[in-house]
Amino acid sequence: MRRGAFLGALAVVVGMLFPSTTVSAASAASRKGTVRTEGTFGIRLVEVTAALAHDPRAKQYIVDHLNPGATMHRRVQVVNNTDGPMRIELYPGAANLGDSAFHFAEGRTPNELTTWTSLDRPVVDVAAHSRETATVAIDVPRDASPGEHYGVLWAQAGSPAPEGSGVQMVNRVGIRMYLDIGPGGPPAADFTIAALTAKRLLDGRLAISTEIRNTGGRALDMSGELTLTDGPGGLQAGPFPANLGTTVAPGEVSPVSFALDGQMPAGPWTATVTLRSGLVERTATAVIRFPDRRGASERVAVKTTSTRRVAVTSAAVTGGSLFVLGTLFSLGRRWRRRRAPGRDVPDGAGERSAPERENGP
């Protein structure tokens, strides 16, 4: 088939969801009508490094920080929910950030990250209603350029062209890759929330707008909501989901808006905006009032609070629990020795100190 004809017939469906990224199985149009194969196939991560076990982004995407010369591995699972076997290709593709969005390149377009990425099973044959596992390896060379690199790990399947149609349908789904390169630990992720503006739109609907600035060194995958409290007569409203860019690059400023019901009173209201990416969450509050007529209010400065949602790892919990049990056991032994008749045992005799217990095996 000629290249131009193939590209014209190529259809790509992209999924970036967790726990399972799926797409309807390939369908193709012919001169006689539409041929469709029912079912889905997909790809998902099945492991996360211990250091990122509590980061929601690391459960969705391949997110990590590596030093030059290091190697990382991730296992992924390919799922076939169709009624027939599927041959699924796995490969990395280039991506970049811009305009508050994650942009993937066509086909197998390479970039620096894709040249470091390999799979132990580039082609996976998956039986009907079954799943197979593959391992992704990323080998970072010692001369790798520093900073965050972006890509997509694609799973692609095609359907045979109907006889005489000259058309082939190709579907692919993928997992985003965010890999930061540099010595030491990863750069911090952070952002700020700007002043709020209350608006009454041309159709009478109400809205609140602001913007965020990515002040950290990592890309942000944002989500959030707005709540209104302390309104006229003690009214409350919300939460209202944020309309904002999906991915904000380091240093980028991204607009954020919230659409509200136009029947709400003008106010005043206490507006609380909560935005988050991964483990980083910020909350901004301000007292606002919507204009009585179409237009926008003055920008209202916000008070912000920051929360870094860091959970204690299971290893830390286990170590802390053993330390507490060891300390209680030590105190119990001392109490029994003091209670034993005819014995005078000074504090600490024959005992290891608490710090020694914590650092021991």
C-alpha positions as CSV (number, residue, x, y, z in Angstrom):
1,M,0.0,0.0,0.0
2,R,1.2,3.5,-0.7
3,R,2.4,5.4,2.3
4,G,0.1,8.3,1.7
5,A,-2.9,6.0,1.5
6,F,-2.0,4.2,4.7
7,L,-1.5,7.3,6.7
8,G,-4.9,8.6,5.4
9,A,-6.5,5.4,6.7
10,L,-4.6,5.2,10.0
11,A,-6.8,5.7,13.0
12,V,-5.1,6.1,16.4
13,V,-6.9,6.0,19.7
14,V,-4.9,7.0,22.8
15,G,-5.6,6.1,26.4
16,M,-3.7,7.3,29.4
17,L,-5.7,5.9,32.3
18,F,-4.9,3.6,35.2
19,P,-5.4,0.9,36.2
20,S,-6.2,-0.3,32.7
21,T,-5.7,1.6,29.6
22,T,-8.0,0.1,27.0
23,V,-9.3,0.8,23.5
24,S,-12.0,-0.7,21.3
25,A,-10.5,-3.4,19.2
26,A,-9.7,-2.5,15.6
27,S,-12.5,-1.6,13.2
28,A,-12.1,-0.9,9.5
29,A,-14.4,0.7,6.8
30,S,-14.8,-0.9,3.4
31,R,-16.8,0.0,0.3
32,K,-19.5,-2.3,1.4
33,G,-19.9,-0.9,4.8
34,T,-18.2,-1.0,8.2
35,V,-16.5,-4.1,9.6
36,R,-16.1,-4.0,13.4
37,T,-14.5,-6.4,15.8
38,E,-16.0,-6.1,19.3
39,G,-13.9,-6.0,22.4
40,T,-11.0,-4.2,23.9
41,F,-7.3,-4.5,24.5
42,G,-5.1,-2.4,26.8
43,I,-1.9,-2.0,28.8
44,R,-1.2,-1.1,32.4
45,L,1.6,-0.8,34.9
46,V,1.9,-3.7,37.4
47,E,4.7,-2.4,39.6
48,V,6.0,0.9,41.2
49,T,9.2,1.5,42.9
50,A,9.0,1.6,46.7
51,A,10.0,5.2,46.9
52,L,7.0,6.2,44.7
53,A,4.5,3.7,46.0
54,H,2.2,6.4,47.4
55,D,2.4,8.8,44.5
56,P,-0.8,8.5,42.3
57,R,1.1,9.7,39.2
58,A,3.6,6.8,39.6
59,K,0.7,4.3,39.6
60,Q,-0.6,5.8,36.3
61,Y,2.6,6.6,34.5
62,I,6.3,5.6,34.3
63,V,7.7,8.3,36.6
64,D,11.2,8.2,38.0
65,H,14.5,10.0,38.6
66,L,17.7,8.3,37.5
67,N,21.4,9.3,37.6
68,P,23.4,9.1,34.4
69,G,24.6,5.5,33.8
70,A,21.7,4.0,35.8
71,T,19.1,1.4,34.6
72,M,15.5,1.0,35.6
73,H,12.9,-1.8,34.9
74,R,9.1,-1.7,34.9
75,R,6.7,-4.6,34.3
76,V,3.6,-3.9,32.2
77,Q,0.6,-6.1,31.5
78,V,-1.1,-6.3,28.1
79,V,-4.7,-7.4,28.2
80,N,-6.8,-8.8,25.4
81,N,-10.6,-8.8,26.2
82,T,-11.6,-9.7,22.7
83,D,-13.0,-13.1,21.5
84,G,-9.9,-13.9,19.4
85,P,-6.1,-13.9,19.7
86,M,-4.3,-10.6,19.2
87,R,-0.7,-9.8,18.2
88,I,0.2,-6.6,20.0
89,E,3.4,-4.6,19.3
90,L,5.1,-2.8,22.2
91,Y,7.4,0.2,21.5
92,P,8.4,3.6,22.8
93,G,7.5,6.8,21.1
94,A,8.5,10.5,21.5
95,A,6.5,13.1,23.4
96,N,6.8,16.7,24.6
97,L,5.0,19.3,26.6
98,G,3.5,22.6,25.5
99,D,0.4,24.7,25.9
100,S,-0.5,22.9,29.2
101,A,-0.8,19.5,27.5
102,F,1.1,16.3,26.9
103,H,1.8,15.9,23.2
104,F,2.8,12.5,21.6
105,A,4.4,12.2,18.3
106,E,3.3,10.1,15.3
107,G,4.2,6.5,15.0
108,R,7.6,5.5,16.2
109,T,9.1,9.0,16.2
110,P,12.3,8.8,18.3
111,N,13.8,11.1,20.9
112,E,16.5,10.8,23.4
113,L,14.4,8.8,25.9
114,T,13.2,6.3,23.3
115,T,16.8,5.4,22.3
116,W,17.4,4.4,26.0
117,T,14.2,2.3,26.1
118,S,13.8,-1.4,25.2
119,L,11.4,-4.3,25.8
120,D,12.1,-7.9,26.4
121,R,9.0,-8.7,24.3
122,P,8.5,-6.2,21.5
123,V,5.7,-8.4,20.0
124,V,3.3,-10.1,22.4
125,D,0.8,-12.8,21.2
126,V,-2.2,-12.7,23.6
127,A,-4.9,-15.3,23.6
128,A,-8.6,-14.3,23.8
129,H,-9.6,-13.0,27.2
130,S,-6.0,-13.3,28.5
131,R,-3.1,-11.2,29.5
132,E,0.6,-11.2,29.1
133,T,3.5,-9.5,30.9
134,A,6.5,-7.7,29.4
135,T,9.4,-5.8,31.0
136,V,10.5,-2.3,30.0
137,A,14.1,-1.4,30.5
138,I,15.5,2.1,30.4
139,D,19.3,2.3,30.2
140,V,20.5,5.9,30.7
141,P,23.9,6.6,29.2
142,R,26.5,8.5,31.2
143,D,26.4,11.4,28.8
144,A,22.6,11.7,28.9
145,S,21.3,15.3,28.9
146,P,20.0,16.4,32.3
147,G,16.4,17.3,33.0
148,E,13.0,15.7,32.4
149,H,12.5,13.6,29.3
150,Y,9.0,12.6,28.0
151,G,7.7,9.6,25.9
152,V,5.0,7.1,25.6
153,L,5.2,3.3,25.9
154,W,2.8,2.2,23.1
155,A,0.8,-1.0,22.7
156,Q,-0.4,-1.3,19.1
157,A,-2.7,-3.7,17.3
158,G,-4.0,-3.7,13.7
159,S,-6.8,-5.4,11.9
160,P,-6.4,-7.0,8.4
161,A,-7.8,-4.8,5.6
162,P,-11.1,-6.0,4.2
163,E,-10.7,-7.6,0.8
164,G,-10.5,-4.9,-1.9
165,S,-10.8,-2.0,0.5
166,G,-7.2,-0.9,0.7
167,V,-7.8,0.3,4.2
168,Q,-6.2,-0.8,7.5
169,M,-7.2,0.3,10.9
170,V,-4.5,0.6,13.6
171,N,-5.3,1.2,17.3
172,R,-2.8,2.0,20.0
173,V,-2.9,2.8,23.7
174,G,-0.1,4.0,25.8
175,I,1.5,4.8,29.2
176,R,3.2,8.1,29.6
177,M,6.8,8.2,30.6
178,Y,8.3,11.1,32.7
179,L,12.0,10.4,33.4
180,D,14.2,13.0,35.1
181,I,18.0,12.7,34.7
182,G,20.6,14.2,36.9
183,P,22.9,13.6,39.8
184,G,21.5,13.4,43.3
185,G,17.8,13.3,44.1
186,P,14.9,14.4,41.9
187,P,14.0,18.1,41.7
188,A,11.0,19.2,43.8
189,A,7.6,19.5,42.3
190,D,5.6,22.7,43.2
191,F,3.3,25.3,41.9
192,T,1.6,28.6,43.0
193,I,-2.1,29.7,42.6
194,A,-2.7,33.3,41.4
195,A,-5.4,35.7,42.4
196,L,-9.0,34.9,41.7
197,T,-11.4,36.6,39.3
198,A,-15.2,36.3,39.5
199,K,-17.0,36.6,36.2
200,R,-20.6,36.8,34.8
201,L,-20.4,35.5,31.2
202,L,-22.5,36.7,28.2
203,D,-25.1,34.0,28.7
204,G,-25.5,34.8,32.3
205,R,-23.5,31.9,33.7
206,L,-21.0,32.5,36.5
207,A,-17.3,31.5,36.5
208,I,-14.1,31.9,38.5
209,S,-10.7,32.0,36.9
210,T,-7.2,31.9,38.1
211,E,-3.9,30.5,36.9
212,I,-1.1,28.3,38.2
213,R,2.6,28.6,37.7
214,N,4.8,25.5,37.8
215,T,7.6,26.6,40.1
216,G,9.2,23.2,40.5
217,G,11.5,21.1,38.3
218,R,9.0,18.4,37.3
219,A,5.9,18.3,35.0
220,L,2.6,18.5,36.8
221,D,-0.5,16.5,35.9
222,M,-3.2,18.7,37.5
223,S,-6.6,18.2,38.9
224,G,-8.7,20.0,41.4
225,E,-12.0,21.6,42.5
226,L,-13.7,24.8,43.9
227,T,-16.0,25.1,46.8
228,L,-18.0,28.1,47.9
229,T,-19.0,28.7,51.5
230,D,-20.3,31.5,53.7
231,G,-22.6,32.7,51.0
232,P,-25.7,34.9,51.5
233,G,-27.8,33.3,54.2
234,G,-25.0,30.8,54.9
235,L,-25.3,29.1,51.5
236,Q,-22.7,26.6,50.3
237,A,-22.1,25.4,46.8
238,G,-19.8,22.9,45.0
239,P,-17.5,21.2,44.6
240,F,-17.0,22.4,41.0
241,P,-14.4,20.6,38.9
242,A,-11.4,22.6,37.6
243,N,-11.1,23.1,33.9
244,L,-7.4,23.3,33.4
245,G,-4.5,22.0,31.3
246,T,-3.7,18.3,31.7
247,T,0.1,18.6,32.0
248,V,2.0,21.8,32.9
249,A,5.7,22.0,32.1
250,P,8.3,23.4,34.5
251,G,8.1,27.2,34.4
252,E,4.8,27.2,32.5
253,V,1.8,29.3,33.5
254,S,-1.5,27.6,32.9
255,P,-5.1,29.1,33.1
256,V,-7.6,27.5,35.4
257,S,-11.4,28.1,35.4
258,F,-14.5,26.8,37.2
259,A,-18.0,27.0,35.6
260,L,-20.9,27.6,38.1
261,D,-24.7,27.9,38.0
262,G,-25.8,31.3,36.8
263,Q,-28.8,31.2,39.3
264,M,-26.5,31.6,42.3
265,P,-26.6,34.8,44.4
266,A,-23.8,37.3,43.6
267,G,-22.3,36.9,47.1
268,P,-20.1,37.6,48.9
269,W,-18.7,34.0,49.0
270,T,-15.6,32.4,50.5
271,A,-14.0,30.7,47.5
272,T,-11.7,27.7,48.2
273,V,-9.6,26.4,45.3
274,T,-7.8,23.1,45.8
275,L,-5.4,21.9,43.1
276,R,-3.0,18.9,43.2
277,S,-0.5,16.9,41.2
278,G,0.8,13.7,42.6
279,L,1.7,14.2,46.3
280,V,1.8,18.0,46.0
281,E,-1.5,19.9,46.9
282,R,-2.2,23.6,47.4
283,T,-5.3,25.3,48.6
284,A,-6.1,29.0,48.0
285,T,-9.0,31.0,49.6
286,A,-10.4,34.4,48.9
287,V,-13.7,36.3,49.5
288,I,-15.2,37.0,46.1
289,R,-18.4,38.6,44.7
290,F,-19.8,38.0,41.2
291,P,-20.6,41.1,39.1
292,D,-24.3,42.0,38.9
293,R,-23.9,42.5,35.1
294,R,-21.8,40.8,32.5
295,G,-18.1,41.3,33.1
296,A,-15.4,40.5,35.5
297,S,-14.5,41.5,39.0
298,E,-11.2,42.9,40.2
299,R,-8.6,40.3,40.8
300,V,-8.7,39.1,44.5
301,A,-5.5,38.1,46.2
302,V,-5.6,34.6,47.8
303,K,-4.3,33.1,51.0
304,T,-2.6,29.7,50.2
305,T,-1.6,26.7,52.2
306,S,0.6,23.8,51.0
307,T,0.3,20.1,51.7
308,R,2.7,17.5,50.6
309,R,0.8,14.2,50.9
310,V,3.6,11.9,52.0
311,A,2.6,8.5,53.4
312,V,4.8,6.4,55.5
313,T,6.2,3.4,53.7
314,S,5.4,-0.1,54.9
315,A,9.1,-0.6,55.7
316,A,9.1,2.4,58.0
317,V,5.9,1.3,59.7
318,T,7.4,-2.1,60.3
319,G,10.6,-0.7,61.7
320,G,8.8,1.7,63.9
321,S,6.5,-1.0,65.2
322,L,9.5,-3.3,66.0
323,F,11.2,-0.4,67.8
324,V,8.1,0.3,69.9
325,L,7.7,-3.4,70.8
326,G,11.4,-3.7,71.6
327,T,11.2,-0.7,73.9
328,L,8.2,-2.1,75.7
329,F,9.9,-5.4,76.1
330,S,12.9,-3.7,77.6
331,L,10.8,-1.8,80.1
332,G,8.9,-4.9,81.0
333,R,12.2,-6.8,81.7
334,R,13.4,-3.9,83.9
335,W,10.2,-3.8,85.9
336,R,10.3,-7.6,86.5
337,R,14.0,-7.3,87.6
338,R,13.1,-4.6,90.1
339,R,10.2,-6.6,91.4
340,A,12.3,-9.8,91.8
341,P,13.0,-10.4,95.5
342,G,16.6,-10.1,96.7
343,R,17.8,-8.4,93.6
344,D,19.0,-4.8,93.1
345,V,19.5,-4.3,89.3
346,P,20.5,-0.8,88.2
347,D,18.7,0.8,85.3
348,G,20.1,-0.3,81.9
349,A,22.2,-3.2,83.2
350,G,22.4,-5.9,80.6
351,E,20.2,-4.0,78.2
352,R,20.8,-2.5,74.7
353,S,19.8,1.1,74.3
354,A,16.8,2.0,72.2
355,P,18.8,3.5,69.4
356,E,20.8,0.2,69.2
357,R,17.6,-1.8,68.9
358,E,16.3,0.5,66.1
359,N,19.5,0.1,64.1
360,G,19.9,-3.6,64.7
361,P,18.7,-6.4,62.5
